[in-house]
Amino acid sequence: MILSAEITLYPFQEDFKPPIKATIKRLQSFTNITVNSFATATVLMGEYDLVMDAIKETMAWSHQEFGRCVFIVKFLPGYEALDSKDA
């Protein structure tokens, strides 16, 4: 099943941009998923297990690197959010 996930990150740091940029870069390192960043969120799209693994690993990595952060995630199972025909 295809899964689209929209993620917004809120670091508990005054200088919040470096953790956000590093987290996006980390998400982009995963193969076989599509990652597009926008002003307020990053959208991941791909096979369910691959997207969920990327989120799980990135959240653990983020906690080790930056401490506590808030992740807001919307899951859209069976929807290709980045499909150009839907734009």
N, C-alpha and C positions, 0 to 999 in steps of 0.2 A: 504494500500500500504506500502511496505517496503521502508525505506529510509536509506541510508548510508550518513553520514556527516563526512568529514575530517576537523578537527579544528586545527589551529595553533594560539597560543596566544603570543603576544608581549607586556609585561608590560612596562610602562614608569617608570622603576625603575632601578637603577644601580644593585641592588641585585635582579635579575629577577627570579631566581630559586624558591624561596618560593611561589610567586604567581602562578607560573605554576604548581608546585606540589599540592598546595591547590586546584586549579581549577580542576585538574585531579581527585583528591580525591572526590571533590564535584560531578563531573560527574559520578563517580563510585557508588555514593550513590543512584542513581536512579534505581528503579527496572524495570524489563521488557524491558530493552535495554542492548545491549552488548557494552562494552567500552574496547578498546584495545589501549594502548599507545605505540608509537614508538619514535625514536630519534627526529623526526622533527614535529610530529603531533599526534593527538589522533583521533581515528575513533569510531564513534557511529553508531550503527545499531539497527533498530527495527521498530515498527509501526510508521508511519509518525507523528502522533500527539504526541506520547510519546517522540520521538527524538526532535521535535521542542519545546515541553514544557521544556525538560531538558536544551536545549540551551538557551531558553528565561530566565528561572529561574537562570541559572548559570551566564549569562551575567549580570543580575541585581545584583546578589549576589557579583560578582567580582567587580563591580563598587563601591558597598558599602564598600567592604573590602579593595580594593587596588587603587581605583580611576580609572582614565582613562587607558584603555588598548586597544590594537588593536586585534580584532579577525578576522582571515581569515578563511572562511568556504567554502568548496566545497560540494555541495549537489548532490547526485546521486540517484534520485528517481527510485524505482523499481529494485535496484541492491543490492545484498547481498555481500558487500565488504569483510566481514569477513568469508564468506563461504569457507570452506577448499577445496572444489572441484574446486574453481576458482584460488587457490593459485598455 
